[in-house]
Amino acid sequence: MLRTIFMIGLFAVAGLFVLRIVFGLFGVVLGVFGGLLGLAIKIAIVGALIYLVIRIFSPETARRMRERWSGTR
């Protein structure tokens, strides 16, 4: 009986250790993903602003860019 109680305690401690490692790595992965997502959003905003300026000052160039990347409609 003492052996059974000891094994349950050992498995509980091992489980807590594994959970700490898994969620620690999960937090790092989420942090990296969040950083990359923030960078992608900033790049998309800058690209959209550049495209808007080109579209205002040179509509023909904007049309050629749109045809080049998205195809003709």
C-alpha positions in Angstrom: 0.0 0.0 0.0 2.8 2.4 0.8 4.4 1.5 -2.6 1.1 2.4 -4.4 0.9 5.7 -2.7 4.5 6.4 -3.5 4.0 5.6 -7.2 0.9 7.8 -7.4 2.9 10.7 -5.9 5.8 10.0 -8.3 3.5 10.0 -11.3 1.9 13.2 -10.1 5.2 15.0 -9.7 6.4 13.7 -13.1 3.1 14.9 -14.7 3.6 18.3 -13.2 7.1 18.4 -14.5 6.0 17.4 -18.0 3.2 20.0 -18.0 5.6 22.7 -17.0 7.9 21.9 -19.8 5.1 21.6 -22.4 3.4 24.8 -21.4 6.8 26.6 -21.2 7.6 25.7 -24.8 4.0 26.5 -25.8 4.4 30.0 -24.4 7.7 30.5 -26.3 6.0 29.3 -29.5 3.0 31.6 -28.9 5.4 34.5 -28.3 7.3 33.9 -31.5 4.0 33.5 -33.4 2.7 36.8 -32.0 5.9 38.6 -32.8 5.8 37.4 -36.4 2.1 38.2 -36.7 2.8 41.8 -35.5 5.7 42.2 -38.0 3.5 40.9 -40.8 0.7 43.3 -39.9 3.2 46.3 -39.9 4.5 45.2 -43.3 1.0 44.9 -44.7 0.1 48.4 -43.5 3.2 49.9 -45.0 2.6 48.1 -48.3 -1.0 49.3 -48.4 0.0 52.9 -47.7 2.6 52.7 -50.5 0.0 51.2 -52.9 -2.5 53.9 -51.9 0.0 56.7 -52.7 0.9 55.0 -56.1 -2.8 54.6 -56.8 -3.5 58.3 -56.2 -0.5 59.7 -58.1 -0.2 57.1 -60.8 -3.3 55.1 -61.5 -1.8 53.4 -64.6 1.1 52.1 -62.6 -1.3 50.8 -59.9 -3.4 49.1 -62.6 -0.2 47.4 -64.0 0.8 46.3 -60.5 -2.6 44.8 -59.8 -2.6 42.9 -63.1 0.9 41.6 -62.5 0.1 40.1 -59.0 -3.6 39.3 -59.2 -4.2 38.7 -62.9 -6.6 40.5 -65.2 -10.3 40.6 -64.3 
